[in-house]
Amino acid sequence: MSALANLLTGPHGVDRYTELVEPTWTRGDARAKVVAVRRQTSRSVTLTLEPNTAFAGFRAGQHINLSVEINGRRRTRCYSPASAQGAHRLELTIGRHEGGLVSNYLCDHAYPGMVLGLDSVGGDFLLPETLPQRILFVSGGSGITPVLSMLRTLRAQAFTGEIAFLHYARGVDEACYRAELADMASAGVRVLHGYTRDGAEGDLDGHFGPAHLAAAFAGAQPDAVFVCGPQALVEAVREVRPDALSESFVPPVFAMPTGSTGGTVRFANSNVEVTDDGQPLLAQAEAAGLTPESGCRMGICHTCTRFKTSGAVRNLITGAISTADCEDIEICVTAPVGDVVIDL
């Protein structure tokens, strides 16, 4: 019947017609409708999403490439669901950030009925297959979402081990999920809050350190530590527990080239050629008037991945140079080393 329906509806397929009736009625494109909008704090928005059947789900701790149209252009960013693995609906809590185009747009303009794209799922910030008996979760700001997803998943699975949760925010007014965490505390999860704003009093004084770790598990060490939040928090946790599994959605430090290589960059599909100016290929494409799809612009979401036909390139995060022809590269964090041909 699907083949017959596609034949009857012409070259565009069924999706291009059903989405005119309901934007989420697609078989090939994963999308979700916003069914609830809640503003827990003045600097965040919590969205409840109803995904369509094309969305294949996620594992607790992973991120989703969420797409939204802003001023006629599709923008994609990574967000980690706070909902438990296997939940029917997705819950995203998105924090406001200085210069954050998509985050700030959703904080200000998200509404019930809004349709968002769910482009892909990724990330290896995951619970192990064999669960440890003592688990410490540490989060800061909107970094609470992936660890809360793990915690909700463990509770749904009736996990019998010990769990402690340290959450840091600038103040009480910016701490998400306080009521739910209080309920978890009464159910046996050790929950401690730390506030970094001067004058804000919490369960923990100051920033994360050995004393905070000791407060989480008195007289014992956790078997596993998971941390997500600002880079400073991640580094502080890893200084005490180098084995901590971490996630931090912050722009990486690019090892920018000292100057142009003088090579030619050819965007083959657009019949456009430019002289390398030393910038990432995404920036050079945009400067040439092209509008390649992109998302995080820091090598996480893979939205800008393009096929490199030939030439050498440098990964600006790792510094590694690849001379292989015919490979996929993320053009937001890749710069040419001489002549390069990109399918774009």
Secondary structure by P-SEA (a helix, b strand, c coil): caaaaaaaaccccaaaaaaaaccccccccccccccccccccccbbbbbbbccccccccccccccbbbbbcccbbbbbbbbbcccccccbbbbbbbbccccaaaaaaaccccccbbbbbcccccccccccccccbbbbbbccccaaaaaaaaaaaaaacccbbbbbbbbccccccccaaaaaaaaaaaccbbbbbbccccccccccccccaaaaaaacccccccbbbbbccaaaaaaaaaaccccccccccccccccccccccbbbbccccccccccccccaaaaaaaaccccccccccccccccbbbbcbbbbbccccccccccccccccccccccccbbbccc
